[in-house]
Amino acid sequence: MEYKKKVIRVIDQFYVDCVEEFKEAELKIANDSKFRKIFGKKDYAGNIEILSECKKRARALRFPTGDIPKGDDATKELIRNTEHTIRQFNKLCDAYIQLQKALENKSKGASVSYKEYMEIYHRTQEERIEMNRFLQDLDLLYTDYTEDEGYDVYEFLD
């Protein structure tokens, strides 16, 4: 049973250290993009750094796969789903980083066409939609898994 707590802890770390940090970065990016801030200096490099750090943290997460008994399919499915979600999260971070780099280059006078920008922007939106789908699936599995174990979801916050 100790391995289940380790699995839950890794997923909690993903949600708190990666997803929540990403959401804060995304909110900052959205606020910087508002019309009233159109003439203000944007911190593209800072945004890229935050997004890169979120991605780095997600890639560093490791599950205790060697500890899982052969018959525990629920844990294996949860790990597999979480790993897929982490890969999608990394793709989303990459898309946002590419978008921030394009905007930074444009602000420095580089030639970034409207078409090129829109392609990057639409790809970012598509990755965001996919990420939401992955997170919904993970949320369902995670909730079922933690309810089955009688796990206190607030234990991680102590």
VMD Tcl script that builds the backbone (N, CA, C; Angstrom):
set m [mol new atoms 474]
animate dup $m
set s [atomselect $m all]
$s set {name element resname resid chain x y z} {
  {N N MET 1 A 0.807 -1.219 0.000}
  {CA C MET 1 A 0.000 0.000 0.000}
  {C C MET 1 A 0.844 1.274 0.000}
  {N N GLU 2 A 2.064 1.155 0.483}
  {CA C GLU 2 A 2.941 2.321 0.511}
  {C C GLU 2 A 3.190 2.855 -0.905}
  {N N TYR 3 A 3.261 1.957 -1.884}
  {CA C TYR 3 A 3.493 2.387 -3.266}
  {C C TYR 3 A 2.335 3.246 -3.773}
  {N N LYS 4 A 1.115 2.974 -3.295}
  {CA C LYS 4 A -0.038 3.778 -3.720}
  {C C LYS 4 A 0.084 5.205 -3.210}
  {N N LYS 5 A 0.566 5.363 -1.993}
  {CA C LYS 5 A 0.784 6.707 -1.462}
  {C C LYS 5 A 1.843 7.440 -2.282}
  {N N LYS 6 A 2.873 6.718 -2.712}
  {CA C LYS 6 A 3.917 7.329 -3.537}
  {C C LYS 6 A 3.346 7.774 -4.886}
  {N N VAL 7 A 2.498 6.944 -5.481}
  {CA C VAL 7 A 1.861 7.286 -6.764}
  {C C VAL 7 A 1.008 8.540 -6.590}
  {N N ILE 8 A 0.222 8.558 -5.537}
  {CA C ILE 8 A -0.647 9.711 -5.270}
  {C C ILE 8 A 0.193 10.962 -5.041}
  {N N ARG 9 A 1.292 10.822 -4.331}
  {CA C ARG 9 A 2.162 11.975 -4.058}
  {C C ARG 9 A 2.740 12.545 -5.362}
  {N N VAL 10 A 3.144 11.679 -6.285}
  {CA C VAL 10 A 3.681 12.141 -7.563}
  {C C VAL 10 A 2.606 12.903 -8.336}
  {N N ILE 11 A 1.398 12.380 -8.349}
  {CA C ILE 11 A 0.309 13.058 -9.062}
  {C C ILE 11 A -0.019 14.385 -8.389}
  {N N ASP 12 A -0.034 14.407 -7.063}
  {CA C ASP 12 A -0.247 15.668 -6.351}
  {C C ASP 12 A 0.833 16.684 -6.719}
  {N N GLN 13 A 2.071 16.227 -6.805}
  {CA C GLN 13 A 3.157 17.129 -7.192}
  {C C GLN 13 A 2.930 17.664 -8.603}
  {N N PHE 14 A 2.469 16.815 -9.501}
  {CA C PHE 14 A 2.187 17.269 -10.856}
  {C C PHE 14 A 1.131 18.374 -10.844}
  {N N TYR 15 A 0.051 18.137 -10.109}
  {CA C TYR 15 A -1.016 19.137 -10.048}
  {C C TYR 15 A -0.545 20.446 -9.406}
  {N N VAL 16 A 0.173 20.357 -8.307}
  {CA C VAL 16 A 0.551 21.560 -7.559}
  {C C VAL 16 A 1.775 22.247 -8.165}
  {N N ASP 17 A 2.840 21.486 -8.382}
  {CA C ASP 17 A 4.099 22.083 -8.827}
  {C C ASP 17 A 4.135 22.421 -10.314}
  {N N CYS 18 A 3.337 21.734 -11.086}
  {CA C CYS 18 A 3.391 21.934 -12.540}
  {C C CYS 18 A 2.134 22.630 -13.065}
  {N N VAL 19 A 0.992 22.002 -12.896}
  {CA C VAL 19 A -0.245 22.534 -13.471}
  {C C VAL 19 A -0.614 23.876 -12.853}
  {N N GLU 20 A -0.555 23.981 -11.528}
  {CA C GLU 20 A -0.923 25.249 -10.885}
  {C C GLU 20 A 0.058 26.362 -11.251}
  {N N GLU 21 A 1.339 26.048 -11.298}
  {CA C GLU 21 A 2.334 27.047 -11.717}
  {C C GLU 21 A 2.078 27.484 -13.157}
  {N N PHE 22 A 1.754 26.517 -14.004}
  {CA C PHE 22 A 1.463 26.835 -15.395}
  {C C PHE 22 A 0.255 27.759 -15.490}
  {N N LYS 23 A -0.790 27.453 -14.721}
  {CA C LYS 23 A -2.001 28.292 -14.754}
  {C C LYS 23 A -1.680 29.729 -14.340}
  {N N GLU 24 A -0.809 29.875 -13.354}
  {CA C GLU 24 A -0.420 31.223 -12.942}
  {C C GLU 24 A 0.344 31.935 -14.057}
  {N N ALA 25 A 1.236 31.202 -14.719}
  {CA C ALA 25 A 1.973 31.791 -15.844}
  {C C ALA 25 A 1.009 32.159 -16.969}
  {N N GLU 26 A 0.066 31.290 -17.241}
  {CA C GLU 26 A -0.918 31.536 -18.297}
  {C C GLU 26 A -1.755 32.774 -17.970}
  {N N LEU 27 A -2.136 32.927 -16.714}
  {CA C LEU 27 A -2.898 34.099 -16.280}
  {C C LEU 27 A -2.072 35.373 -16.445}
  {N N LYS 28 A -0.792 35.292 -16.088}
  {CA C LYS 28 A 0.107 36.445 -16.250}
  {C C LYS 28 A 0.230 36.821 -17.724}
  {N N ILE 29 A 0.377 35.822 -18.571}
  {CA C ILE 29 A 0.472 36.072 -20.018}
  {C C ILE 29 A -0.808 36.712 -20.527}
  {N N ALA 30 A -1.948 36.199 -20.086}
  {CA C ALA 30 A -3.237 36.751 -20.521}
  {C C ALA 30 A -3.389 38.197 -20.044}
  {N N ASN 31 A -3.002 38.476 -18.807}
  {CA C ASN 31 A -3.104 39.845 -18.287}
  {C C ASN 31 A -2.186 40.796 -19.042}
  {N N ASP 32 A -0.992 40.331 -19.400}
  {CA C ASP 32 A -0.061 41.160 -20.175}
  {C C ASP 32 A -0.607 41.469 -21.568}
  {N N SER 33 A -1.494 40.629 -22.055}
  {CA C SER 33 A -2.008 40.772 -23.415}
  {C C SER 33 A -3.237 41.668 -23.500}
  {N N LYS 34 A -3.751 42.113 -22.380}
  {CA C LYS 34 A -4.951 42.951 -22.395}
  {C C LYS 34 A -4.661 44.277 -23.089}
  {N N PHE 35 A -5.693 44.831 -23.692}
  {CA C PHE 35 A -5.546 46.038 -24.496}
  {C C PHE 35 A -4.933 47.192 -23.708}
  {N N ARG 36 A -5.354 47.372 -22.471}
  {CA C ARG 36 A -4.844 48.527 -21.704}
  {C C ARG 36 A -3.349 48.401 -21.412}
  {N N LYS 37 A -2.789 47.221 -21.576}
  {CA C LYS 37 A -1.360 47.026 -21.350}
  {C C LYS 37 A -0.597 46.877 -22.665}
  {N N ILE 38 A -1.222 47.250 -23.752}
  {CA C ILE 38 A -0.641 47.034 -25.072}
  {C C ILE 38 A 0.685 47.773 -25.247}
  {N N PHE 39 A 0.846 48.900 -24.571}
  {CA C PHE 39 A 2.077 49.668 -24.744}
  {C C PHE 39 A 3.087 49.420 -23.630}
  {N N GLY 40 A 2.720 48.593 -22.672}
  {CA C GLY 40 A 3.635 48.272 -21.576}
  {C C GLY 40 A 4.682 47.256 -22.004}
  {N N LYS 41 A 5.777 47.233 -21.273}
  {CA C LYS 41 A 6.851 46.285 -21.573}
  {C C LYS 41 A 6.430 44.897 -21.091}
  {N N LYS 42 A 6.548 43.926 -21.950}
  {CA C LYS 42 A 6.193 42.547 -21.638}
  {C C LYS 42 A 7.444 41.789 -21.197}
  {N N ASP 43 A 7.260 40.867 -20.289}
  {CA C ASP 43 A 8.375 40.062 -19.787}
  {C C ASP 43 A 8.356 38.694 -20.462}
  {N N TYR 44 A 8.633 38.674 -21.757}
  {CA C TYR 44 A 8.608 37.412 -22.503}
  {C C TYR 44 A 9.646 36.429 -21.962}
  {N N ALA 45 A 10.829 36.924 -21.668}
  {CA C ALA 45 A 11.886 36.044 -21.153}
  {C C ALA 45 A 11.478 35.446 -19.809}
  {N N GLY 46 A 10.859 36.241 -18.961}
  {CA C GLY 46 A 10.381 35.737 -17.671}
  {C C GLY 46 A 9.297 34.687 -17.842}
  {N N ASN 47 A 8.395 34.920 -18.786}
  {CA C ASN 47 A 7.332 33.944 -19.069}
  {C C ASN 47 A 7.925 32.634 -19.585}
  {N N ILE 48 A 8.890 32.760 -20.478}
  {CA C ILE 48 A 9.550 31.573 -21.030}
  {C C ILE 48 A 10.249 30.800 -19.916}
  {N N GLU 49 A 10.877 31.519 -19.008}
  {CA C GLU 49 A 11.570 30.875 -17.890}
  {C C GLU 49 A 10.588 30.114 -16.989}
  {N N ILE 50 A 9.460 30.720 -16.684}
  {CA C ILE 50 A 8.450 30.060 -15.838}
  {C C ILE 50 A 7.909 28.815 -16.541}
  {N N LEU 51 A 7.577 28.945 -17.814}
  {CA C LEU 51 A 7.041 27.812 -18.573}
  {C C LEU 51 A 8.071 26.688 -18.688}
  {N N SER 52 A 9.319 27.058 -18.892}
  {CA C SER 52 A 10.388 26.057 -18.974}
  {C C SER 52 A 10.563 25.333 -17.645}
  {N N GLU 53 A 10.449 26.065 -16.565}
  {CA C GLU 53 A 10.567 25.460 -15.234}
  {C C GLU 53 A 9.403 24.500 -14.966}
  {N N CYS 54 A 8.198 24.866 -15.382}
  {CA C CYS 54 A 7.041 23.972 -15.237}
  {C C CYS 54 A 7.289 22.668 -15.992}
  {N N LYS 55 A 7.780 22.800 -17.201}
  {CA C LYS 55 A 8.072 21.624 -18.022}
  {C C LYS 55 A 9.168 20.771 -17.383}
  {N N LYS 56 A 10.202 21.415 -16.881}
  {CA C LYS 56 A 11.312 20.705 -16.249}
  {C C LYS 56 A 10.822 19.918 -15.028}
  {N N ARG 57 A 9.979 20.539 -14.220}
  {CA C ARG 57 A 9.431 19.854 -13.042}
  {C C ARG 57 A 8.591 18.649 -13.448}
  {N N ALA 58 A 7.794 18.812 -14.482}
  {CA C ALA 58 A 6.945 17.705 -14.938}
  {C C ALA 58 A 7.796 16.542 -15.443}
  {N N ARG 59 A 8.847 16.859 -16.165}
  {CA C ARG 59 A 9.718 15.809 -16.707}
  {C C ARG 59 A 10.506 15.088 -15.622}
  {N N ALA 60 A 10.683 15.730 -14.473}
  {CA C ALA 60 A 11.458 15.137 -13.377}
  {C C ALA 60 A 10.637 14.173 -12.518}
  {N N LEU 61 A 9.331 14.171 -12.686}
  {CA C LEU 61 A 8.478 13.303 -11.864}
  {C C LEU 61 A 8.717 11.839 -12.206}
  {N N ARG 62 A 8.805 11.024 -11.173}
  {CA C ARG 62 A 9.048 9.585 -11.356}
  {C C ARG 62 A 8.095 8.778 -10.487}
  {N N PHE 63 A 7.491 7.786 -11.090}
  {CA C PHE 63 A 6.596 6.886 -10.371}
  {C C PHE 63 A 7.365 5.679 -9.855}
  {N N PRO 64 A 6.910 5.105 -8.724}
  {CA C PRO 64 A 7.567 3.915 -8.161}
  {C C PRO 64 A 7.101 2.647 -8.875}
  {N N THR 65 A 7.384 2.532 -10.168}
  {CA C THR 65 A 6.844 1.427 -10.962}
  {C C THR 65 A 7.350 0.063 -10.512}
  {N N GLY 66 A 8.543 -0.003 -9.948}
  {CA C GLY 66 A 9.079 -1.280 -9.492}
  {C C GLY 66 A 8.362 -1.830 -8.268}
  {N N ASP 67 A 7.661 -0.980 -7.546}
  {CA C ASP 67 A 6.975 -1.381 -6.318}
  {C C ASP 67 A 5.566 -1.919 -6.560}
  {N N ILE 68 A 5.038 -1.774 -7.766}
  {CA C ILE 68 A 3.636 -2.103 -8.037}
  {C C ILE 68 A 3.474 -3.593 -8.313}
  {N N PRO 69 A 2.591 -4.257 -7.560}
  {CA C PRO 69 A 2.338 -5.679 -7.807}
  {C C PRO 69 A 1.734 -5.902 -9.204}
  {N N LYS 70 A 1.973 -7.076 -9.757}
  {CA C LYS 70 A 1.526 -7.378 -11.120}
  {C C LYS 70 A 0.022 -7.240 -11.312}
  {N N GLY 71 A -0.783 -7.547 -10.325}
  {CA C GLY 71 A -2.235 -7.536 -10.495}
  {C C GLY 71 A -2.910 -6.199 -10.262}
  {N N ASP 72 A -2.152 -5.159 -9.931}
  {CA C ASP 72 A -2.759 -3.861 -9.620}
  {C C ASP 72 A -2.933 -3.036 -10.895}
  {N N ASP 73 A -3.944 -3.404 -11.658}
  {CA C ASP 73 A -4.200 -2.731 -12.934}
  {C C ASP 73 A -4.671 -1.292 -12.765}
  {N N ALA 74 A -5.376 -0.999 -11.673}
  {CA C ALA 74 A -5.866 0.365 -11.447}
  {C C ALA 74 A -4.694 1.338 -11.295}
  {N N THR 75 A -3.698 0.939 -10.541}
  {CA C THR 75 A -2.524 1.802 -10.355}
  {C C THR 75 A -1.762 1.953 -11.661}
  {N N LYS 76 A -1.603 0.858 -12.381}
  {CA C LYS 76 A -0.887 0.920 -13.663}
  {C C LYS 76 A -1.618 1.821 -14.653}
  {N N GLU 77 A -2.952 1.738 -14.684}
  {CA C GLU 77 A -3.724 2.592 -15.591}
  {C C GLU 77 A -3.589 4.061 -15.192}
  {N N LEU 78 A -3.638 4.335 -13.896}
  {CA C LEU 78 A -3.498 5.709 -13.421}
  {C C LEU 78 A -2.120 6.270 -13.786}
  {N N ILE 79 A -1.083 5.480 -13.602}
  {CA C ILE 79 A 0.273 5.921 -13.953}
  {C C ILE 79 A 0.373 6.168 -15.461}
  {N N ARG 80 A -0.142 5.238 -16.249}
  {CA C ARG 80 A -0.091 5.381 -17.711}
  {C C ARG 80 A -0.832 6.653 -18.146}
  {N N ASN 81 A -2.004 6.883 -17.571}
  {CA C ASN 81 A -2.782 8.069 -17.909}
  {C C ASN 81 A -2.047 9.344 -17.489}
  {N N THR 82 A -1.443 9.315 -16.309}
  {CA C THR 82 A -0.706 10.488 -15.828}
  {C C THR 82 A 0.504 10.763 -16.722}
  {N N GLU 83 A 1.199 9.730 -17.134}
  {CA C GLU 83 A 2.347 9.916 -18.020}
  {C C GLU 83 A 1.916 10.505 -19.363}
  {N N HIS 84 A 0.774 10.070 -19.886}
  {CA C HIS 84 A 0.243 10.662 -21.124}
  {C C HIS 84 A -0.100 12.136 -20.897}
  {N N THR 85 A -0.681 12.428 -19.744}
  {CA C THR 85 A -1.047 13.808 -19.419}
  {C C THR 85 A 0.205 14.675 -19.290}
  {N N ILE 86 A 1.243 14.135 -18.686}
  {CA C ILE 86 A 2.497 14.887 -18.556}
  {C C ILE 86 A 3.103 15.164 -19.934}
  {N N ARG 87 A 3.037 14.190 -20.834}
  {CA C ARG 87 A 3.546 14.430 -22.197}
  {C C ARG 87 A 2.739 15.534 -22.881}
  {N N GLN 88 A 1.426 15.525 -22.705}
  {CA C GLN 88 A 0.594 16.575 -23.288}
  {C C GLN 88 A 0.906 17.919 -22.635}
  {N N PHE 89 A 1.133 17.909 -21.341}
  {CA C PHE 89 A 1.503 19.125 -20.626}
  {C C PHE 89 A 2.793 19.709 -21.205}
  {N N ASN 90 A 3.761 18.867 -21.474}
  {CA C ASN 90 A 5.017 19.322 -22.056}
  {C C ASN 90 A 4.802 19.911 -23.446}
  {N N LYS 91 A 3.921 19.305 -24.234}
  {CA C LYS 91 A 3.600 19.856 -25.562}
  {C C LYS 91 A 2.949 21.228 -25.428}
  {N N LEU 92 A 2.078 21.375 -24.434}
  {CA C LEU 92 A 1.439 22.668 -24.207}
  {C C LEU 92 A 2.469 23.717 -23.792}
  {N N CYS 93 A 3.359 23.348 -22.889}
  {CA C CYS 93 A 4.429 24.275 -22.481}
  {C C CYS 93 A 5.279 24.677 -23.683}
  {N N ASP 94 A 5.619 23.705 -24.528}
  {CA C ASP 94 A 6.410 24.001 -25.730}
  {C C ASP 94 A 5.678 24.983 -26.640}
  {N N ALA 95 A 4.377 24.788 -26.804}
  {CA C ALA 95 A 3.598 25.682 -27.664}
  {C C ALA 95 A 3.581 27.103 -27.097}
  {N N TYR 96 A 3.368 27.220 -25.798}
  {CA C TYR 96 A 3.376 28.546 -25.168}
  {C C TYR 96 A 4.756 29.198 -25.263}
  {N N ILE 97 A 5.791 28.405 -25.078}
  {CA C ILE 97 A 7.152 28.933 -25.182}
  {C C ILE 97 A 7.402 29.442 -26.600}
  {N N GLN 98 A 6.987 28.674 -27.583}
  {CA C GLN 98 A 7.162 29.093 -28.974}
  {C C GLN 98 A 6.400 30.400 -29.237}
  {N N LEU 99 A 5.191 30.501 -28.694}
  {CA C LEU 99 A 4.397 31.719 -28.858}
  {C C LEU 99 A 5.085 32.909 -28.190}
  {N N GLN 100 A 5.592 32.720 -26.980}
  {CA C GLN 100 A 6.276 33.801 -26.282}
  {C C GLN 100 A 7.559 34.212 -27.016}
  {N N LYS 101 A 8.271 33.240 -27.567}
  {CA C LYS 101 A 9.489 33.560 -28.330}
  {C C LYS 101 A 9.157 34.356 -29.587}
  {N N ALA 102 A 8.075 33.985 -30.266}
  {CA C ALA 102 A 7.667 34.724 -31.466}
  {C C ALA 102 A 7.313 36.161 -31.107}
  {N N LEU 103 A 6.582 36.336 -30.012}
  {CA C LEU 103 A 6.216 37.689 -29.584}
  {C C LEU 103 A 7.437 38.486 -29.142}
  {N N GLU 104 A 8.350 37.826 -28.458}
  {CA C GLU 104 A 9.588 38.496 -28.040}
  {C C GLU 104 A 10.394 38.929 -29.262}
  {N N ASN 105 A 10.528 38.038 -30.238}
  {CA C ASN 105 A 11.259 38.379 -31.468}
  {C C ASN 105 A 10.600 39.544 -32.181}
  {N N LYS 106 A 9.272 39.528 -32.251}
  {CA C LYS 106 A 8.523 40.611 -32.898}
  {C C LYS 106 A 8.775 41.929 -32.168}
  {N N SER 107 A 8.788 41.888 -30.820}
  {CA C SER 107 A 9.010 43.109 -30.041}
  {C C SER 107 A 10.414 43.667 -30.237}
  {N N LYS 108 A 11.347 42.800 -30.642}
  {CA C LYS 108 A 12.725 43.231 -30.882}
  {C C LYS 108 A 12.957 43.616 -32.335}
  {N N GLY 109 A 11.879 43.637 -33.120}
  {CA C GLY 109 A 11.989 44.080 -34.505}
  {C C GLY 109 A 12.161 42.983 -35.526}
  {N N ALA 110 A 12.156 41.732 -35.113}
  {CA C ALA 110 A 12.281 40.622 -36.069}
  {C C ALA 110 A 10.997 40.510 -36.890}
  {N N SER 111 A 11.141 39.956 -38.043}
  {CA C SER 111 A 9.990 39.793 -38.925}
  {C C SER 111 A 9.244 38.503 -38.574}
  {N N VAL 112 A 8.060 38.679 -38.005}
  {CA C VAL 112 A 7.168 37.556 -37.716}
  {C C VAL 112 A 5.860 37.885 -38.411}
  {N N SER 113 A 5.539 37.107 -39.410}
  {CA C SER 113 A 4.338 37.408 -40.183}
  {C C SER 113 A 3.081 37.088 -39.377}
  {N N TYR 114 A 2.006 37.730 -39.763}
  {CA C TYR 114 A 0.723 37.489 -39.113}
  {C C TYR 114 A 0.324 36.028 -39.272}
  {N N LYS 115 A 0.561 35.474 -40.446}
  {CA C LYS 115 A 0.225 34.074 -40.708}
  {C C LYS 115 A 1.013 33.150 -39.781}
  {N N GLU 116 A 2.314 33.422 -39.646}
  {CA C GLU 116 A 3.159 32.614 -38.769}
  {C C GLU 116 A 2.681 32.708 -37.315}
  {N N TYR 117 A 2.385 33.934 -36.882}
  {CA C TYR 117 A 1.898 34.126 -35.523}
  {C C TYR 117 A 0.588 33.367 -35.304}
  {N N MET 118 A -0.326 33.460 -36.249}
  {CA C MET 118 A -1.627 32.803 -36.101}
  {C C MET 118 A -1.486 31.280 -36.077}
  {N N GLU 119 A -0.554 30.744 -36.830}
  {CA C GLU 119 A -0.320 29.296 -36.796}
  {C C GLU 119 A 0.153 28.858 -35.409}
  {N N ILE 120 A 1.076 29.618 -34.860}
  {CA C ILE 120 A 1.583 29.310 -33.521}
  {C C ILE 120 A 0.467 29.469 -32.496}
  {N N TYR 121 A -0.294 30.543 -32.634}
  {CA C TYR 121 A -1.388 30.812 -31.698}
  {C C TYR 121 A -2.435 29.696 -31.744}
  {N N HIS 122 A -2.824 29.281 -32.943}
  {CA C HIS 122 A -3.831 28.219 -33.075}
  {C C HIS 122 A -3.301 26.886 -32.549}
  {N N ARG 123 A -2.034 26.618 -32.779}
  {CA C ARG 123 A -1.448 25.393 -32.235}
  {C C ARG 123 A -1.479 25.418 -30.708}
  {N N THR 124 A -1.188 26.562 -30.140}
  {CA C THR 124 A -1.235 26.713 -28.688}
  {C C THR 124 A -2.649 26.469 -28.179}
  {N N GLN 125 A -3.631 27.016 -28.859}
  {CA C GLN 125 A -5.030 26.815 -28.467}
  {C C GLN 125 A -5.422 25.343 -28.568}
  {N N GLU 126 A -4.993 24.682 -29.633}
  {CA C GLU 126 A -5.297 23.251 -29.807}
  {C C GLU 126 A -4.652 22.418 -28.706}
  {N N GLU 127 A -3.413 22.740 -28.365}
  {CA C GLU 127 A -2.729 22.013 -27.285}
  {C C GLU 127 A -3.428 22.252 -25.953}
  {N N ARG 128 A -3.965 23.460 -25.756}
  {CA C ARG 128 A -4.686 23.784 -24.517}
  {C C ARG 128 A -5.973 22.966 -24.425}
  {N N ILE 129 A -6.685 22.857 -25.525}
  {CA C ILE 129 A -7.922 22.061 -25.558}
  {C C ILE 129 A -7.610 20.599 -25.259}
  {N N GLU 130 A -6.555 20.077 -25.883}
  {CA C GLU 130 A -6.138 18.693 -25.621}
  {C C GLU 130 A -5.746 18.506 -24.162}
  {N N MET 131 A -5.035 19.475 -23.609}
  {CA C MET 131 A -4.620 19.377 -22.216}
  {C C MET 131 A -5.829 19.324 -21.301}
  {N N ASN 132 A -6.824 20.133 -21.579}
  {CA C ASN 132 A -8.047 20.109 -20.777}
  {C C ASN 132 A -8.702 18.734 -20.828}
  {N N ARG 133 A -8.715 18.126 -22.007}
  {CA C ARG 133 A -9.293 16.793 -22.156}
  {C C ARG 133 A -8.496 15.767 -21.347}
  {N N PHE 134 A -7.185 15.835 -21.449}
  {CA C PHE 134 A -6.327 14.921 -20.688}
  {C C PHE 134 A -6.524 15.102 -19.181}
  {N N LEU 135 A -6.608 16.365 -18.736}
  {CA C LEU 135 A -6.789 16.617 -17.315}
  {C C LEU 135 A -8.141 16.122 -16.812}
  {N N GLN 136 A -9.175 16.255 -17.626}
  {CA C GLN 136 A -10.490 15.739 -17.230}
  {C C GLN 136 A -10.436 14.228 -17.034}
  {N N ASP 137 A -9.793 13.546 -17.966}
  {CA C ASP 137 A -9.660 12.089 -17.844}
  {C C ASP 137 A -8.858 11.719 -16.600}
  {N N LEU 138 A -7.763 12.420 -16.377}
  {CA C LEU 138 A -6.934 12.151 -15.209}
  {C C LEU 138 A -7.697 12.445 -13.922}
  {N N ASP 139 A -8.431 13.540 -13.895}
  {CA C ASP 139 A -9.211 13.887 -12.705}
  {C C ASP 139 A -10.179 12.771 -12.325}
  {N N LEU 140 A -10.849 12.211 -13.324}
  {CA C LEU 140 A -11.801 11.127 -13.054}
  {C C LEU 140 A -11.101 9.895 -12.483}
  {N N LEU 141 A -10.021 9.483 -13.131}
  {CA C LEU 141 A -9.270 8.320 -12.647}
  {C C LEU 141 A -8.698 8.561 -11.250}
  {N N TYR 142 A -8.131 9.725 -11.063}
  {CA C TYR 142 A -7.500 10.067 -9.789}
  {C C TYR 142 A -8.535 10.098 -8.664}
  {N N THR 143 A -9.687 10.688 -8.939}
  {CA C THR 143 A -10.744 10.757 -7.930}
  {C C THR 143 A -11.213 9.360 -7.547}
  {N N ASP 144 A -11.462 8.518 -8.538}
  {CA C ASP 144 A -11.871 7.134 -8.254}
  {C C ASP 144 A -10.795 6.404 -7.462}
  {N N TYR 145 A -9.562 6.583 -7.856}
  {CA C TYR 145 A -8.435 5.895 -7.214}
  {C C TYR 145 A -8.298 6.314 -5.753}
  {N N THR 146 A -8.352 7.619 -5.506}
  {CA C THR 146 A -8.175 8.097 -4.134}
  {C C THR 146 A -9.390 7.782 -3.274}
  {N N GLU 147 A -10.579 7.756 -3.838}
  {CA C GLU 147 A -11.772 7.371 -3.071}
  {C C GLU 147 A -11.711 5.902 -2.695}
  {N N ASP 148 A -11.264 5.070 -3.625}
  {CA C ASP 148 A -11.150 3.637 -3.344}
  {C C ASP 148 A -10.172 3.362 -2.211}
  {N N GLU 149 A -9.165 4.206 -2.098}
  {CA C GLU 149 A -8.138 4.005 -1.079}
  {C C GLU 149 A -8.477 4.709 0.225}
  {N N GLY 150 A -9.550 5.504 0.234}
  {CA C GLY 150 A -9.878 6.263 1.426}
  {C C GLY 150 A -8.828 7.311 1.745}
  {N N TYR 151 A -8.197 7.805 0.711}
  {CA C TYR 151 A -7.089 8.765 0.848}
  {C C TYR 151 A -7.624 10.149 1.156}
  {N N ASP 152 A -6.984 10.843 2.080}
  {CA C ASP 152 A -7.337 12.205 2.407}
  {C C ASP 152 A -6.637 13.122 1.416}
  {N N VAL 153 A -7.413 13.720 0.494}
  {CA C VAL 153 A -6.829 14.528 -0.572}
  {C C VAL 153 A -6.124 15.766 -0.051}
  {N N TYR 154 A -6.404 16.165 1.197}
  {CA C TYR 154 A -5.758 17.347 1.764}
  {C C TYR 154 A -4.485 17.007 2.525}
  {N N GLU 155 A -4.166 15.731 2.614}
  {CA C GLU 155 A -2.969 15.298 3.333}
  {C C GLU 155 A -1.705 15.932 2.738}
  {N N PHE 156 A -1.673 16.059 1.420}
  {CA C PHE 156 A -0.506 16.612 0.727}
  {C C PHE 156 A -0.225 18.043 1.153}
  {N N LEU 157 A -1.274 18.777 1.524}
  {CA C LEU 157 A -1.127 20.191 1.857}
  {C C LEU 157 A -0.596 20.420 3.268}
  {N N ASP 158 A -0.557 19.389 4.073}
  {CA C ASP 158 A -0.066 19.535 5.458}
  {C C ASP 158 A 1.410 19.792 5.499}
}
mol reanalyze $m
mol bondsrecalc $m
mol representation Tube
mol addrep $m
